[in-house]
């Protein structure tokens, strides 16, 4: 049998996806005049994929599964973009929320569980002080502000391929010439460019430019962009250190999960210690997933500030900023007591939000913190082992069919490490495996059972096989 050509396979996949999800497609069309939103999509708009450019609309979920408004059941590996470590609608979170609703959701006064939640998350993260916010973007914005307030410096160093939310400060990328340099260096292993390899390796360009429209170019002067994992970046940070407020790191980048640079991270810690710069770990993905103490525990390193979200909120909007008193005291002035002449110890900066410490979000977070502490490190160890087994099965099955694609994982997050067509996700969705259109992997939860793992394996391998036979991978 002849392999399908690209056009035929694309048309076939899109037709299958649309036929299965026609109610989701109708809702996307009907709501577009009023609803401005593309957050459920991970693929850029393409005329070839236009008819499939919409998210699945779900109306029910339980455990490892969700159902869409067409009545289709999916094994879910998106898991709330990493929020649902315990699967959908876990009983211990649901019951805690039901009790809270009976007591009301007072906003304005302090919640009676705020202190206990902070104490438990401080114990889990290993940091001394904790503040609560609503989203990962807000947490990273706050961490940067605290670093600038404590150091009196402006500049922030970041790394290409990291994602830190959608604040203006976090949406910069390297200048085009830096990407040209990296491409030339990759080609300089042999041939005419080989003699330029030492020069290309030394001349890392650190200039930044806005990654998206609407971000002022003037902010670029306070941003240094570097190549993650490259030891040369450490030299640049060492020289620039006295002007840097913070180095902002996604310890294992969700876009490049096979890069897990333990030695480089320890080098960052040493440079920041030498220069008085804040080391900020963005642990939105890795926090509470790879270990109780996140990537900091996994790599045996302590950041000055760390931001968390997703898992901590139990499915509700919540994020954490955690860190040492040097930085966290800039929120409230530090330690003082009633009944004596003590006062706040340091000047403060602004940190606020009507829904910070929302009673419902704190209730879910406290339930999650208790569950994590009760389960202990075995929870993350078991999930990592389950995910490692899945990745081994995927890679073995792909190799047996002579397919070049490969998967990797970090904790219970897994993904393809090499190029994938957007059609892969549409094939998976049409087959009953839920992920975002455009994604090429996902998350395992404690709710995923052996039958789910069998289904995930078969769906990915069969889909990749079809794509490779059509020349699309």
C-alpha positions in Angstrom: 0.0 0.0 0.0 1.3 3.4 -0.9 2.0 5.9 1.9 -0.5 8.8 2.0 0.8 12.1 0.8 1.0 15.2 3.0 -2.1 16.8 1.6 -4.3 13.7 1.8 -3.2 12.9 5.3 -3.7 16.4 6.5 -7.3 16.5 5.1 -8.0 13.1 6.6 -6.8 14.0 10.1 -8.7 17.3 10.1 -11.9 15.7 8.8 -11.7 13.1 11.6 -11.0 15.6 14.3 -13.8 17.9 13.1 -16.3 15.1 12.8 -15.7 14.0 16.4 -15.8 17.5 17.9 -18.4 19.4 15.9 -20.0 20.9 19.0 -16.7 22.3 20.2 -16.1 23.7 16.8 -19.5 25.3 16.7 -19.0 26.9 20.2 -15.6 28.3 19.1 -17.3 29.9 16.0 -20.3 31.2 18.0 -18.3 32.7 20.8 -15.6 34.3 18.7 -17.4 37.7 18.3 -17.4 38.1 22.1 -14.6 35.9 23.5 -11.0 36.8 22.7 -9.0 33.8 23.7 -6.4 31.3 22.3 -4.9 29.9 25.5 -6.2 26.4 24.8 -4.1 26.2 21.6 -0.4 25.5 21.4 -0.1 25.8 17.6 0.2 28.9 15.5 -2.6 29.7 13.0 -2.1 28.0 9.6 -4.4 28.2 6.6 -3.8 24.4 6.2 -5.1 23.7 9.7 -7.7 26.5 9.9 -10.7 24.1 10.1 -9.1 22.4 13.2 -8.0 25.6 14.9 -10.2 25.4 18.0 -10.0 23.9 21.5 -11.9 21.0 22.9 -14.8 22.2 25.1 -15.2 20.0 28.2 -18.2 19.8 30.6 -17.1 17.0 32.9 -13.9 15.3 34.3 -13.0 12.7 36.8 -9.7 11.0 37.6 -7.6 10.6 34.4 -10.5 11.3 32.0 -12.6 14.1 30.8 -15.6 14.4 28.5 -16.3 17.0 25.8 -19.7 18.5 24.9 -20.0 16.0 22.0 -20.0 13.2 24.6 -16.5 11.9 23.8 -14.4 10.5 26.6 -10.7 11.3 26.6 -7.7 10.0 28.5 -6.3 13.4 29.6 -2.5 14.1 29.6 -2.9 17.9 29.6 -4.0 17.6 33.2 -4.9 21.3 33.6 -1.6 22.2 32.0 0.1 20.4 34.8 -2.2 21.4 37.7 -3.8 18.1 38.4 -1.1 15.9 40.0 -3.9 13.9 41.6 -6.2 13.7 38.6 -9.4 15.6 38.0 -11.8 16.3 40.9 -9.9 14.5 43.6 -12.2 13.7 46.6 -10.0 15.3 49.2 -10.0 18.7 47.4 -13.7 18.5 46.5 -14.7 17.7 50.1 -12.6 20.6 51.5 -14.1 23.0 49.0 -17.7 21.9 49.8 -17.0 22.6 53.5 -15.6 26.0 52.7 -18.6 27.0 50.6 -20.8 26.3 53.6 -18.8 28.8 55.7 -18.7 31.5 53.0 -15.8 33.0 51.0 -14.9 36.2 52.8 -12.6 38.5 50.9 -11.1 41.4 52.7 -10.3 40.0 56.2 -7.5 37.5 56.5 -8.3 33.9 56.0 -8.0 31.7 59.1 -6.0 29.1 57.2 -3.5 31.5 55.6 -0.8 31.0 58.3 -1.1 27.2 58.3 -1.0 27.0 54.5 2.1 29.2 54.5 3.8 27.1 57.1 3.1 23.8 55.3 4.4 25.2 52.0 7.5 26.6 53.6 8.2 23.1 54.9 7.6 21.5 51.5 9.7 24.1 49.6 12.5 24.5 52.1 12.1 28.3 52.0 11.6 30.4 55.1 8.8 32.7 54.0 5.9 32.3 51.6 3.4 34.7 50.0 0.3 33.8 48.0 -0.8 35.2 44.7 -3.1 34.1 41.9 -1.1 33.1 38.8 2.4 32.2 37.7 2.8 35.4 35.8 2.0 37.4 39.0 4.4 35.3 41.1 7.3 35.9 38.7 6.5 39.6 38.4 6.6 39.8 42.2 9.8 37.9 42.5 11.5 40.2 40.1 10.2 43.3 42.0 11.5 41.9 45.3 14.9 41.2 43.8 15.1 44.7 42.5 13.9 46.2 45.8 16.4 44.2 47.8 19.4 44.7 45.6 18.8 48.3 44.3 19.6 47.1 40.8 17.6 47.0 37.6 18.9 44.4 35.2 17.5 40.9 34.9 19.3 38.0 33.2 17.1 35.4 31.5 17.6 32.5 29.0 16.2 31.7 25.6 13.6 29.0 25.4 12.5 29.7 29.0 8.8 30.6 29.7 8.0 32.7 32.7 4.4 33.9 32.1 3.2 36.9 30.0 4.4 39.9 31.9 6.4 42.4 29.7 9.7 41.6 31.5 9.4 37.9 30.8 8.6 38.2 27.1 12.0 39.0 25.6 14.2 37.0 23.3 17.7 37.2 22.0 18.7 39.3 19.1 18.5 37.7 15.6 22.3 37.7 15.3 22.6 35.5 18.3 20.4 32.9 16.7 22.5 33.2 13.5 25.7 32.7 15.7 24.2 29.5 17.3 23.3 28.1 13.9 26.7 28.8 12.5 28.3 27.2 15.6 26.2 24.1 15.1 27.4 23.8 11.5 31.0 24.5 12.4 31.8 20.9 13.6 33.4 20.3 10.2 33.9 21.9 6.9 34.8 25.6 6.1 33.3 26.9 9.3 35.3 24.6 11.6 38.2 27.1 12.0 35.7 29.7 13.3 34.3 27.4 16.0 36.4 28.9 18.9 35.5 32.4 17.9 31.8 31.6 17.5 31.8 29.9 20.9 33.2 32.9 22.7 31.2 35.7 21.1 27.8 35.1 22.8 25.5 38.1 22.1 23.4 39.2 25.1 21.2 41.8 23.7 17.4 41.4 24.1 14.4 42.3 21.9 10.7 42.1 22.6 9.3 38.7 21.8 5.8 40.0 21.0 4.0 43.1 19.8 3.0 45.6 22.5 6.2 45.2 24.6 8.3 48.4 24.8 11.7 48.2 23.2 13.0 50.5 25.9 12.7 47.7 28.5 15.3 45.7 26.6 18.1 47.8 28.2 17.4 46.1 31.5 17.3 42.6 30.1 20.3 40.2 29.3 19.5 37.1 27.3 21.8 34.1 27.4 22.0 30.6 26.1 20.8 28.1 28.8 23.3 25.5 29.9 26.3 27.2 28.1 29.2 27.6 30.5 30.1 30.8 28.6 27.0 32.3 30.1 28.5 32.0 33.6 31.5 34.1 32.6 29.2 36.8 31.2 27.0 36.8 34.4 30.2 37.0 36.6 31.3 40.1 34.8 27.8 41.7 34.7 26.9 40.6 38.2 27.2 43.9 40.1 24.6 45.4 37.8 22.2 42.4 38.0 19.2 42.3 40.3 18.3 38.7 39.4 19.0 35.7 37.2 15.7 34.1 36.3 15.7 30.4 35.6 13.4 27.7 34.5 15.6 24.9 35.9 14.4 22.4 33.3 12.8 24.3 30.4 9.3 23.0 29.4 10.3 23.7 25.8 13.6 21.8 26.1 13.0 19.1 28.8 16.0 17.0 27.8 18.4 19.7 28.9 18.8 19.1 32.7 22.1 21.0 33.4 22.9 20.2 37.1 26.5 21.5 36.9 25.4 24.7 35.1 22.8 25.4 37.8 25.4 25.0 40.5 27.5 27.4 38.6 24.7 29.9 38.6 24.4 29.5 42.3 28.1 30.2 42.8 28.0 33.3 40.5 25.0 34.8 42.3 26.6 34.2 45.7 29.8 36.1 44.4 27.8 39.0 43.0 24.9 39.4 45.5 22.5 38.7 42.7 19.1 37.0 43.4 18.8 33.5 41.9 15.1 33.0 41.0 13.8 29.5 40.2 10.5 29.4 38.2 9.1 26.1 39.5 5.7 26.3 37.9 6.2 23.0 36.2 8.8 21.3 38.4 7.4 22.4 41.8 6.0 19.5 43.8 6.3 17.3 40.7 9.9 16.0 40.5 10.3 16.0 44.3 8.5 17.5 47.3 11.1 20.3 47.2 10.9 20.6 43.4 13.8 21.0 41.1 15.8 22.6 43.9 15.7 19.4 45.9 16.3 17.3 42.7 19.4 19.3 41.8 20.5 19.9 45.4 20.5 23.7 45.1 18.7 26.5 46.9 17.4 29.5 45.0 17.0 32.9 46.8 13.4 33.1 45.5 11.2 30.5 43.9 7.8 30.7 42.3 5.3 27.9 42.3 1.8 27.4 41.0 -0.3 24.8 39.2 -0.1 21.7 41.5 -0.1 23.9 44.7 -3.6 25.3 43.9 -5.3 21.9 43.5 -7.0 23.2 40.3 -7.9 26.6 41.6 -6.0 29.9 40.8 -3.1 30.1 43.2 0.6 30.8 43.1 3.4 31.0 45.6 6.4 33.3 46.0 8.8 31.7 48.5 12.3 32.7 49.5 14.7 34.0 52.1 14.0 36.9 54.4 16.5 39.1 52.5 14.0 39.2 49.7 10.6 38.2 51.2 10.8 40.8 54.0 10.4 43.5 51.3 6.7 42.5 51.3 5.9 43.3 54.9 9.1 44.8 56.4 10.3 41.6 58.1 10.0 40.4 61.7 8.6 42.5 64.6 6.5 41.7 67.6 3.5 43.2 69.5 4.1 44.6 73.0 7.6 46.0 72.5 9.3 48.8 70.6 10.2 46.7 67.5 9.3 47.9 64.0 9.6 46.6 60.4 13.3 46.1 59.6 13.5 47.0 55.9 11.6 49.3 53.5 8.9 47.6 51.6 7.7 47.5 48.0 4.1 47.1 46.7 2.6 43.6 46.6 -1.2 43.4 46.4 -4.2 41.8 44.8 -7.9 41.5 45.8 -7.9 37.8 45.2 -4.6 36.9 46.8 -5.2 34.4 49.6 -8.7 33.8 48.2 -10.4 31.5 50.8 -11.4 28.8 48.2 -7.9 28.8 46.6 -6.3 28.6 50.1 -8.6 25.8 51.0 -7.7 23.7 48.0 -4.0 24.5 48.5 -4.1 23.5 52.2 -5.7 20.2 51.2 -3.0 19.6 48.6 -0.2 20.5 51.0 -1.5 18.0 53.6 -1.8 15.3 50.9 1.8 15.9 49.8 3.1 15.9 53.3 1.2 12.7 54.2 2.2 10.9 51.1 5.9 11.9 51.4 8.6 11.6 48.8 7.2 8.2 47.6 4.4 10.0 45.7 6.8 11.8 43.4 9.2 8.9 43.2 6.3 6.6 42.1 5.0 9.1 39.5 8.5 9.5 38.1 8.9 5.8 37.9 5.6 5.4 36.1 6.5 8.1 33.6 10.0 6.7 33.0 8.3 3.3 32.2 5.9 5.0 29.8 8.8 6.8 28.0 10.7 3.5 27.8 7.7 1.8 26.2 7.2 4.6 23.8 10.8 4.7 22.7 11.1 0.9 22.4 7.9 0.8 20.3 9.1 3.6 18.1 12.5 1.9 17.6 10.9 -1.5 16.8 9.0 0.2 14.0 12.1 1.9 12.7 10.7 5.4 13.6 13.1 8.2 14.5 11.0 10.1 17.0 11.9 9.8 20.7 10.4 10.9 24.0 12.0 12.1 27.2 10.7 13.1 30.6 11.5 15.2 33.7 9.6 13.8 36.7 6.1 13.1 35.4 6.2 15.5 32.5 7.0 13.8 29.2 7.3 15.0 25.6 8.9 14.3 22.2 12.4 15.7 22.0 12.5 16.1 18.3 10.2 18.0 15.8 6.6 17.1 15.7 3.8 18.1 13.3 0.7 19.8 14.7 -1.1 16.9 13.1 0.2 14.7 15.9 -1.9 16.3 18.5 -5.0 16.4 16.2 -4.6 12.7 15.5 -4.3 12.0 19.3 -7.4 14.1 20.0 -9.4 12.4 17.3 -8.3 9.1 18.8 -9.4 10.0 22.4 -6.2 11.3 23.9 -6.6 14.8 25.3 -3.8 17.4 25.0 -3.7 20.9 23.6 -3.8 21.2 19.8 -0.1 21.7 19.0 1.3 19.8 22.1 3.6 16.8 21.8 3.4 15.3 25.3 1.9 15.9 28.7 1.7 15.0 32.3 0.9 11.8 34.2 -1.1 11.9 37.5 -1.7 9.5 40.3 -5.0 8.7 38.6 -3.5 7.3 35.4 -3.7 3.5 35.5 -2.1 0.7 33.4 -4.9 0.8 30.9 -4.4 4.5 30.4 -0.7 4.0 29.9 -1.4 1.3 27.3 -3.7 3.7 25.5 -1.3 6.6 25.6 1.5 4.4 24.2 -0.6 2.9 21.3 -2.1 6.3 20.4 1.3 8.1 20.1 3.1 5.3 18.3 0.4 4.7 15.8 0.0 8.4 15.1 3.8 9.0 14.7 4.0 6.0 12.4 1.3 7.5 10.1 3.1 10.9 10.1 6.5 9.4 9.4 5.2 7.3 6.5 3.7 10.5 5.0 7.1 12.2 5.4 5.8 14.7 8.0 8.3 14.0 10.8 
